[in-house]
């Protein structure tokens, strides 16, 4: 389900519409997950931004694209804590 996203998300050229679309798709999947776990709704955007920053820094180190989904949610849980 998330595999196409990891392939597109590795391209961090945000000028490219396909890369922007990949990040938007991922935001749509992560935002509800984060919203359910953050106490203050005002903090959701900050946590989402932190998740994306951590993902961009760590994406090159992801060895198995098939593990992208679990990895993303682990990054999100870590950013919430």
RALIN-V326790 format. One line per field, one symbol per residue. phi: phi as a letter, one per 40 degrees, with the letter a starting at -180 (. if undefined). psi: psi as a letter, one per 40 degrees, with the letter a starting at -180 (. if undefined). Layout:
# RALIN-V326790
phi = ???
psi = ???
This chain:
# RALIN-V326790
phi = .cddccccccccccccdcccccccccdcccdcdcdcbccbdccddccdcccccccccccccccbdccddccdccccccccc
psi = deddddddddgegedhdddddddddddddddddddeehdhddeddddddddddddddeddehdhddeddddddddddddd.
